Amino acid sequence: MATAYQHPPMMMTEEEYLNHFSFEPDAEFTDGIVEERPVGTIEHSRWQQAIMLWFAQHKREWAIESLPEVRVRLRPGMHRVPDVTILDATKERAKGKIVTATPLAVFEILSPDESMRRIRRKFAEYDEAEIPHIWFVDPDKGVWQRYIDGVLVPTERFLYETEARKVFTGIDFMMAEITALAQG
């Protein structure tokens, strides 16, 4: 796998990062270090669009909001930019420049210049931030994996229930629905 050129790390304060929105593509931030993100390909964009379209079609039914490439604050000093972020619209509609509420789900789509090591590190950070659904898809393989207890597990069904009470929220579908949109 080819690796894109990475510039030397850029250092800035969290406040500077939060007021700097001219990174192309948007950058991530960890404890004073601005981290470049790989640029997606056309195939990457198709998968991202399919995920967005699927959730947008169910926006009212599931009381959710889906956002592409938005900054998500995982903790003070750490901001990630998932390919797609799903929020609970019954709480508070996203506003401002960044997402501060814990997402219901995040999706990452493998880019040709992205390493699995970096993706796994991000997934561990998402897990530490208690994001209940952490999803991964490799566009070349079209296989969905969910990050559960530190492991990527091939999974064909998205079933959202609150872990604490096992309360079903109504979000239940086969990932093949999104795959059909991406490949169609």
trRosetta pair geometry for C-beta under 8 A, 3 or more apart (Angstrom, degrees):
i j d omega theta_ij theta_ji phi_ij phi_ji
1 112 6.7 -170 -157 -178 97 67
1 113 7.6 162 161 -110 102 31
1 115 7.6 153 94 -97 142 67
2 112 6.7 19 53 148 94 106
2 113 6.5 -46 97 -98 81 78
3 6 7.9 -42 156 -22 103 100
3 113 6.2 104 -142 -152 37 81
3 115 7.5 10 -109 -57 106 105
4 38 6.0 151 10 -118 140 87
4 39 7.6 120 -91 18 162 89
4 113 4.0 24 -18 -155 106 146
6 36 6.0 -172 -135 43 82 133
7 10 7.1 23 107 -39 119 97
7 36 6.6 111 30 -40 93 138
9 33 5.0 -32 -172 -149 125 107
9 34 7.1 149 -171 55 70 64
9 35 7.6 -20 -127 -88 91 60
10 27 7.9 -9 51 179 126 169
10 33 7.3 121 70 -160 49 56
10 34 4.2 -23 74 49 103 118
11 32 5.5 5 -151 159 86 93
11 33 6.2 -35 -100 -98 65 56
11 34 7.4 -152 -79 5 15 86
12 16 3.9 -109 170 87 117 134
12 17 5.5 146 94 -53 117 79
12 20 7.2 24 118 -2 167 149
12 32 6.9 176 64 -160 32 59
12 34 6.1 30 24 -36 106 113
13 16 4.6 100 54 4 78 101
13 17 7.0 -138 96 -4 43 86
13 32 7.0 -20 -104 -115 35 77
14 17 5.5 -53 -150 36 34 115
14 18 6.2 32 154 -18 67 107
14 29 6.8 122 -120 149 69 142
14 32 7.6 -66 -47 -76 71 52
14 76 7.2 -35 -101 -175 171 71
14 77 5.7 -96 -75 -100 131 51
14 79 7.9 131 -144 -16 93 117
15 18 5.8 -55 -145 38 30 109
15 19 6.4 13 159 -5 64 111
16 19 6.1 -70 -149 47 28 100
16 20 5.9 23 155 -22 67 119
17 20 5.7 -67 -140 37 27 109
17 27 7.9 -106 -147 88 101 108
17 29 4.5 64 -166 -98 160 152
17 34 6.3 179 -108 -89 109 98
17 79 6.9 170 134 32 134 139
18 71 7.9 169 -119 129 70 162
18 79 7.8 153 -82 -48 81 160
18 97 6.5 117 -175 92 85 140
18 98 6.7 -70 -134 -24 99 135
20 23 6.9 66 133 -29 98 94
21 26 7.3 -24 -151 -114 67 103
21 97 7.2 -119 -73 -155 131 123
23 26 5.1 92 80 -135 108 36
23 27 4.0 -100 -171 -10 167 95
23 34 7.4 -161 -90 -177 143 127
23 36 7.9 -160 -170 -114 122 65
25 37 5.3 -70 83 75 114 110
25 39 5.7 154 -17 -101 116 70
25 40 7.7 65 -58 1 157 84
25 69 7.1 -89 -178 -153 118 142
25 81 7.8 -177 138 113 107 152
26 37 6.9 14 81 24 57 134
26 69 6.0 139 31 168 126 107
26 71 6.8 -120 160 -61 141 92
26 81 5.1 161 97 -111 115 163
27 34 4.8 33 138 -179 146 97
27 35 6.0 156 -176 71 92 44
27 36 5.8 -51 -117 -99 99 38
27 37 6.3 -176 -118 -6 43 90
27 81 7.6 142 112 -5 13 138
28 34 7.5 144 77 -163 41 52
28 35 4.5 -27 69 65 92 105
28 37 6.1 95 -15 -58 98 105
28 79 6.1 -166 -158 97 65 71
28 80 5.2 9 -134 -120 123 47
28 81 5.5 -133 -78 6 87 92
29 33 7.1 159 -153 81 54 47
29 34 5.8 -25 -99 -106 77 57
29 35 6.8 -168 -76 15 24 85
29 77 7.6 -130 132 177 98 44
29 78 6.8 -177 98 -138 73 29
29 79 4.4 28 48 44 102 101
30 33 5.4 -19 68 60 78 96
30 35 6.2 30 9 -21 102 125
30 77 7.0 51 -164 147 40 82
30 78 5.3 24 -116 -114 68 81
30 79 7.9 -142 -63 35 51 56
31 77 4.7 38 -86 169 59 121
31 78 6.9 -2 -35 -68 72 80
32 77 7.3 -20 -25 -151 65 102
37 81 6.2 -79 -54 64 158 123
38 111 4.0 177 105 94 131 146
38 112 7.4 -166 174 62 142 56
38 113 4.0 172 -130 78 127 103
38 114 4.7 -119 12 -59 147 83
39 111 7.0 152 81 -162 31 145
39 113 7.3 41 39 32 65 135
40 44 3.4 -139 -164 102 101 138
40 45 5.5 129 124 -52 128 75
40 48 6.9 -6 -158 -18 167 138
40 83 7.6 97 -77 -121 138 112
40 109 7.1 44 -123 87 121 118
40 111 5.3 -109 -103 -103 56 113
41 44 4.6 106 45 4 66 103
41 45 7.0 -125 98 -3 39 88
41 111 6.7 147 -7 -144 85 78
41 112 6.1 58 -34 -8 129 111
41 139 7.8 -142 64 58 112 159
42 45 5.6 -56 -151 37 32 113
42 46 6.5 38 150 -24 65 101
43 46 5.5 -46 -149 29 35 115
43 47 6.8 32 153 -14 63 102
43 139 4.5 130 142 152 111 150
43 140 7.7 59 140 -64 155 62
44 47 6.1 -59 -156 37 31 108
44 48 6.3 30 149 -18 66 109
44 83 7.7 -122 177 -128 97 137
44 109 5.2 142 -150 118 80 126
44 110 7.7 -125 -105 85 102 43
44 111 5.4 18 -95 -99 152 77
44 139 5.9 -115 -81 -30 51 149
45 48 5.4 -53 -143 39 34 113
45 49 6.1 37 156 -21 67 106
46 49 5.7 -54 -147 37 28 112
46 50 6.3 32 153 -22 63 106
46 139 7.5 102 64 -137 100 129
46 182 5.2 106 134 -156 94 75
47 50 5.6 -50 -146 33 33 114
47 51 6.6 33 155 -18 64 102
47 109 4.8 146 96 -126 132 144
47 137 6.0 -159 -171 95 141 133
47 139 5.1 -124 -33 -95 140 103
47 178 8.0 60 -157 154 71 105
47 182 4.6 28 -101 -130 60 135
48 51 5.9 -53 -151 34 31 109
48 52 6.4 29 152 -15 64 109
48 68 6.1 76 171 -129 116 119
48 83 5.2 -118 -107 172 107 110
48 84 6.1 170 -148 -49 76 105
48 107 7.9 161 -117 104 66 123
48 109 5.8 -110 -61 4 83 150
49 52 5.6 -57 -147 41 31 112
49 53 6.0 32 155 -21 67 109
49 181 7.9 -140 108 142 79 110
49 182 7.7 137 68 -106 81 72
50 53 5.7 -53 -142 38 28 111
50 54 6.2 32 157 -23 63 106
50 178 5.1 112 139 -173 108 76
50 179 7.7 85 152 -86 153 12
50 181 3.7 147 -142 103 100 108
50 182 3.7 -78 -20 -64 161 77
51 54 5.9 -54 -148 33 28 112
51 55 6.6 14 160 -6 63 109
51 66 7.5 -167 134 -169 82 139
51 83 7.5 80 50 117 151 108
51 84 4.6 -135 114 -14 134 168
51 107 5.3 -138 -156 76 161 170
51 109 7.9 -146 -12 -54 139 120
51 178 5.7 33 -90 -151 59 132
51 182 7.9 25 -33 -66 69 113
52 55 6.3 -67 -150 44 26 101
52 56 5.9 28 155 -23 66 113
52 66 5.5 168 -134 127 62 130
52 68 5.7 -26 -82 -59 133 108
52 84 6.0 -148 -66 -117 77 125
53 56 5.6 -56 -140 37 28 113
53 57 6.4 34 158 -25 63 103
53 181 5.8 -167 77 -175 129 148
54 57 6.0 -57 -158 27 26 112
54 58 7.1 -5 154 6 60 110
54 173 7.9 -169 179 99 121 158
54 177 6.2 115 -130 120 126 104
54 178 4.8 -55 -41 -95 158 87
54 181 6.0 -151 -58 7 98 158
55 58 6.0 -73 -152 51 37 97
55 59 6.9 76 146 -72 67 70
55 62 7.7 -81 -154 57 75 141
55 64 6.1 -83 -175 103 106 134
55 66 3.9 108 100 -54 135 146
55 84 7.5 150 12 172 144 132
55 86 5.9 -131 -138 -106 154 111
56 59 5.5 -4 -155 -43 40 112
56 66 5.9 -99 -58 44 70 127
58 61 4.7 -69 -162 54 73 116
58 62 4.8 39 143 -1 104 115
58 64 7.1 27 106 38 89 119
58 171 7.6 115 139 -116 144 85
59 62 7.0 -84 -147 50 11 86
59 63 8.0 56 164 -101 49 14
59 64 6.0 -117 -134 67 51 73
59 65 7.0 50 -142 -95 100 44
59 66 7.3 -108 -94 5 93 95
59 89 7.4 56 -175 -18 80 156
60 63 7.2 18 -167 -73 30 51
61 170 7.0 -141 152 139 85 130
62 169 7.2 63 -153 135 86 104
62 170 5.9 -165 -110 97 73 106
62 171 5.0 65 -134 -80 129 97
63 88 6.9 22 119 -165 95 64
63 89 4.8 -141 172 62 66 99
63 90 4.7 34 154 -47 137 95
64 86 5.5 -14 -172 -171 128 95
64 87 6.5 141 -164 73 70 48
64 88 6.6 -49 -110 -108 67 32
64 89 5.4 176 -122 -8 8 103
64 104 6.7 -77 -123 27 113 148
64 171 7.5 66 -43 -86 138 133
65 86 7.4 152 77 -158 46 48
65 87 4.5 -18 60 61 96 104
65 89 4.7 116 -29 -75 92 102
65 93 6.6 111 -52 -137 155 71
65 94 6.0 -155 106 2 151 108
66 84 6.1 -7 -171 -172 101 104
66 85 7.2 158 -155 81 52 48
66 86 5.3 -18 -101 -102 78 71
66 87 7.6 -174 -78 19 30 74
67 70 4.3 -2 135 -10 128 137
67 84 7.3 151 78 -157 42 56
67 85 4.9 -19 62 61 93 98
67 87 6.9 27 0 -7 110 113
67 94 6.5 -29 -47 41 147 166
67 99 7.2 172 57 -57 151 130
68 83 6.9 -30 -149 167 77 52
68 84 5.7 -32 -103 -99 62 68
68 85 7.9 175 -91 19 14 77
69 81 5.4 24 -158 173 66 106
69 82 7.6 -143 -97 85 36 42
69 83 6.5 -12 -66 -139 74 35
70 81 6.9 -177 79 -139 19 75
70 82 7.8 -13 51 51 66 78
70 85 5.5 -86 50 26 106 135
70 94 7.4 21 166 175 162 156
70 98 7.2 149 163 -138 89 47
70 99 5.6 81 123 -20 120 112
71 79 5.0 1 -169 179 102 121
71 80 7.6 147 -150 77 55 29
71 81 5.6 -36 -91 -87 54 86
71 97 7.0 7 49 138 127 80
71 98 4.2 -57 94 -119 108 95
71 99 6.8 177 95 20 53 77
72 79 6.6 153 72 -157 40 67
72 80 5.4 -25 61 66 96 78
72 81 7.1 157 12 -93 81 32
72 82 6.2 12 4 2 136 100
72 85 5.8 165 -64 -106 129 147
72 98 7.0 165 -94 -177 19 90
72 99 4.5 -21 -110 67 71 114
72 103 6.3 -39 -133 -26 142 121
72 106 7.2 -100 11 -96 169 130
73 76 7.7 19 -176 -82 114 34
73 78 7.2 111 -161 84 56 60
73 79 5.4 -33 -97 -99 57 84
73 98 5.5 75 -32 142 99 131
73 99 6.7 -162 15 87 74 57
73 100 5.0 2 43 -111 125 64
74 78 4.6 -51 60 107 105 111
74 79 6.9 180 7 -97 82 28
74 80 5.9 45 -32 3 121 105
74 125 5.6 16 178 160 169 101
74 126 7.0 -102 -115 -95 127 43
74 128 7.2 63 169 83 119 96
74 129 4.0 -98 -155 -74 87 141
75 78 4.9 33 53 39 82 114
75 128 7.6 -43 -31 119 130 111
75 129 6.5 -139 -39 -96 86 96
78 125 6.6 -142 170 -163 142 129
79 98 6.7 -66 -134 -142 126 140
80 106 7.9 35 105 -155 128 158
80 122 6.0 120 -133 -148 141 104
80 125 6.5 140 -47 105 139 134
80 126 7.2 -74 50 -71 162 87
82 85 5.0 119 63 -65 122 85
82 103 7.7 -78 24 19 150 170
82 106 3.9 -118 -112 -163 164 109
82 107 6.3 109 166 54 115 45
82 108 6.0 -96 -146 -70 82 77
82 126 7.8 69 -77 -94 123 131
83 107 5.4 -72 70 101 101 82
83 108 5.5 130 3 -121 109 38
83 109 4.8 65 -69 11 176 93
84 106 7.1 158 86 -159 57 49
84 107 4.1 6 54 48 101 114
85 99 6.2 -145 145 -9 158 167
85 103 4.9 -107 -167 -109 93 147
85 105 7.6 165 -157 90 41 55
85 106 5.5 -12 -107 -108 68 79
85 107 7.9 -143 -65 23 32 74
86 103 5.9 104 66 -177 53 105
86 104 4.8 -64 108 64 99 101
86 105 4.1 16 43 54 122 92
86 106 7.3 -149 20 -70 77 36
86 107 7.8 66 -18 -15 101 98
86 133 7.6 -11 54 71 127 124
87 91 7.7 -103 167 46 94 112
87 94 5.8 137 20 -45 173 111
87 99 6.7 -141 -81 -138 129 129
87 101 6.4 83 -144 82 110 120
87 103 5.5 -77 -85 -123 64 73
87 104 6.4 147 -128 2 15 92
88 91 4.8 64 99 -2 106 107
88 101 7.4 -108 44 139 93 137
88 104 5.4 116 -51 -51 83 112
89 93 6.3 25 -144 -91 79 73
91 101 6.1 150 103 -149 146 156
92 95 7.6 -75 150 8 101 102
92 101 6.5 164 54 -51 99 146
94 99 5.6 -40 -127 -101 121 86
94 101 7.5 -124 -92 29 78 113
96 100 7.8 13 65 -11 141 111
99 103 6.6 34 149 -61 147 97
102 129 6.5 177 -122 150 96 92
102 130 5.9 -28 -141 88 146 93
102 131 6.1 -162 -173 -89 91 65
103 106 5.5 91 87 -55 149 86
103 131 5.4 14 66 -130 89 111
104 131 7.8 69 125 -161 10 79
104 132 6.4 -34 -166 48 51 110
104 133 6.3 12 143 28 66 113
104 160 6.5 15 177 -141 118 143
104 171 7.9 90 159 21 144 168
105 131 7.0 115 -119 171 23 103
105 132 7.0 -58 -76 75 65 79
105 133 3.5 -26 -106 81 95 116
105 134 7.4 -167 -152 -70 65 29
105 135 6.4 23 -177 -5 110 111
105 158 7.9 10 -104 -153 160 122
105 160 7.5 -92 -47 -93 119 124
106 126 5.7 -121 44 -133 140 141
106 131 5.6 3 -1 166 109 155
106 133 7.4 164 24 96 51 70
106 134 5.8 0 59 -119 93 65
106 135 7.0 -172 93 31 47 76
107 135 4.6 -22 -109 75 74 109
107 136 7.6 167 -158 -80 59 28
107 137 7.2 -1 -169 6 103 102
108 119 6.0 160 129 -142 150 103
108 122 6.7 114 -78 98 155 139
108 123 7.6 -104 15 -69 144 91
108 134 7.9 6 4 -178 105 81
108 135 7.2 172 26 92 64 57
108 136 5.3 -15 69 -107 94 74
108 137 7.9 172 90 27 51 62
109 136 7.8 158 -90 -157 29 52
109 137 5.5 -19 -114 68 73 90
109 138 8.0 141 -164 -101 59 22
109 139 6.2 47 -175 -45 106 100
110 114 5.8 -151 -156 67 62 124
110 116 8.0 -11 -118 -83 118 74
110 119 7.1 -33 -99 -74 81 153
110 136 7.2 57 -44 -175 90 94
110 137 7.1 -126 3 100 87 45
110 138 4.5 4 22 -113 140 67
110 139 6.5 -141 61 6 87 79
110 140 7.7 -61 81 12 127 93
111 114 4.3 94 54 -13 85 112
114 118 6.1 -117 -169 68 79 125
114 119 6.2 73 154 -51 117 104
115 118 4.6 95 64 4 89 99
115 119 7.0 -155 97 -4 49 85
116 119 5.4 -53 -145 39 39 114
116 120 6.1 41 155 -21 70 104
117 120 6.0 -55 -148 36 26 109
117 121 6.5 29 151 -20 61 106
118 121 5.6 -54 -151 34 32 114
118 122 6.5 32 151 -18 65 104
119 122 5.7 -55 -152 36 33 111
119 123 6.3 34 151 -21 66 105
119 136 6.6 84 172 -120 132 131
120 123 5.5 -51 -145 35 34 114
120 124 6.5 38 154 -21 65 101
120 152 7.7 -92 -100 -35 90 113
121 124 5.8 -52 -152 33 31 111
121 125 6.6 31 149 -17 63 105
122 125 5.5 -56 -153 37 35 113
122 126 6.3 38 149 -21 68 102
123 126 5.5 -48 -146 35 35 113
123 127 6.3 38 152 -21 65 104
123 134 5.3 118 -143 157 88 143
123 136 7.3 -38 -81 -52 131 123
123 147 4.2 -159 -168 -116 128 163
123 152 7.6 -59 -143 -73 176 92
124 127 5.5 -52 -148 36 32 115
124 128 6.4 36 151 -21 64 103
124 150 7.0 33 -100 -115 91 76
125 128 5.6 -49 -147 34 33 113
125 129 6.5 28 153 -14 63 107
126 129 5.7 -62 -152 41 32 109
126 131 4.5 -53 177 38 90 130
126 134 4.8 127 108 -104 140 128
126 147 7.2 91 74 75 123 148
127 130 7.5 39 176 -77 36 28
127 131 7.0 -81 -81 46 29 81
127 134 6.4 -62 -64 -19 78 153
127 147 6.5 -113 -61 130 113 121
127 150 7.3 -92 24 -70 179 57
131 134 5.8 95 98 -66 112 92
132 160 7.3 94 110 -140 133 88
132 162 7.8 -95 -101 -128 160 46
132 163 6.2 -165 -125 -25 115 113
133 146 6.9 -61 -155 -141 73 112
133 158 7.1 53 -149 -147 146 96
133 160 6.5 -59 -43 -100 138 96
134 146 6.6 113 74 -165 61 65
134 147 3.9 -38 93 47 119 115
135 144 6.5 -28 -161 -163 104 98
135 145 7.3 143 -158 80 56 48
135 146 5.7 -32 -100 -103 66 68
135 147 7.5 -133 -68 4 20 84
135 158 7.8 -18 -83 -100 139 111
136 144 7.4 138 77 -161 51 51
136 145 4.6 -23 66 67 101 97
136 146 7.6 177 21 -87 79 22
136 147 6.7 80 -14 -41 112 95
136 152 6.0 -41 44 -134 140 122
137 142 7.1 3 -170 -140 107 31
137 143 7.1 173 -140 78 69 39
137 144 5.4 -28 -91 -101 94 62
137 145 7.3 167 -80 21 44 73
138 141 4.4 36 86 31 114 105
138 142 7.4 -69 82 -17 69 24
138 143 6.3 7 41 46 98 83
139 142 7.0 25 -162 -69 31 61
139 182 7.5 -134 -130 168 88 136
142 179 5.5 81 -170 -139 107 115
142 182 7.5 176 -121 88 98 131
142 183 6.9 12 -111 -57 138 129
143 154 5.9 -44 174 -125 112 105
144 154 7.0 102 81 -155 58 59
144 155 5.7 -76 113 70 102 70
144 156 6.6 129 56 -98 121 38
144 175 4.2 -50 -15 161 162 165
144 179 7.6 -106 -38 -58 108 111
145 152 4.1 29 158 178 136 99
145 153 6.1 146 -159 65 80 30
145 154 5.5 -47 -97 -88 78 44
145 155 6.5 104 -138 15 29 85
146 152 7.3 153 72 -152 26 55
146 153 5.4 -29 62 62 79 90
146 155 4.3 1 0 14 111 146
147 150 7.7 10 -175 -109 88 7
147 151 7.3 162 -149 79 54 31
147 152 5.7 -30 -91 -93 66 64
147 153 7.7 150 -100 14 16 79
148 151 6.1 -31 70 64 68 81
148 153 5.2 -21 29 7 114 129
155 158 7.8 98 130 -71 117 54
155 175 7.0 103 109 -19 74 140
156 174 5.9 -10 154 -153 88 86
156 175 5.5 -132 -160 29 43 104
156 176 6.8 12 -165 -30 97 93
157 172 7.3 -1 -179 -163 103 74
157 173 7.4 178 -151 94 66 30
157 174 5.7 -43 -100 -105 68 57
157 175 6.8 -120 -72 -15 17 86
158 171 6.7 -58 130 146 102 95
158 172 7.0 -176 94 -135 66 30
158 173 5.5 -2 55 58 101 74
158 174 7.7 167 16 -110 77 9
158 175 6.1 109 -27 -68 96 81
159 168 7.8 -51 -178 -128 93 91
159 171 7.4 145 -152 101 28 71
159 172 5.0 26 -114 -115 73 85
160 168 7.8 106 91 -154 57 53
160 169 4.9 -41 106 45 102 122
160 170 7.9 -21 68 60 102 44
160 171 3.8 16 30 71 121 117
160 172 7.2 -131 25 -63 68 61
161 166 5.5 20 146 -159 133 45
161 167 5.8 169 -165 74 85 36
161 168 4.9 -40 -100 -92 105 48
161 169 6.3 -177 -102 -5 44 83
162 165 5.1 22 89 44 117 87
162 166 7.0 -94 74 -39 67 11
162 167 4.6 12 30 44 107 95
162 169 7.1 100 -31 -49 80 107
163 166 7.4 13 -155 -69 22 56
168 172 7.4 -8 -163 -46 109 124
173 177 5.3 -44 163 15 122 145
174 177 5.7 118 75 -17 74 92
175 178 5.7 -47 -168 35 59 108
175 179 6.3 65 135 -23 76 103
176 179 5.0 -51 -143 39 41 119
176 180 6.2 49 155 -27 69 98
177 180 6.1 -51 -154 28 27 111
177 181 7.1 25 148 -14 58 104
178 181 5.6 -54 -156 36 38 113
178 182 6.3 35 150 -18 70 107
179 182 5.7 -59 -147 39 32 110
179 183 6.0 6 163 1 69 114
180 183 6.4 -67 -135 50 25 94
180 184 5.5 35 164 -40 63 120
181 184 5.9 -53 -131 25 20 117
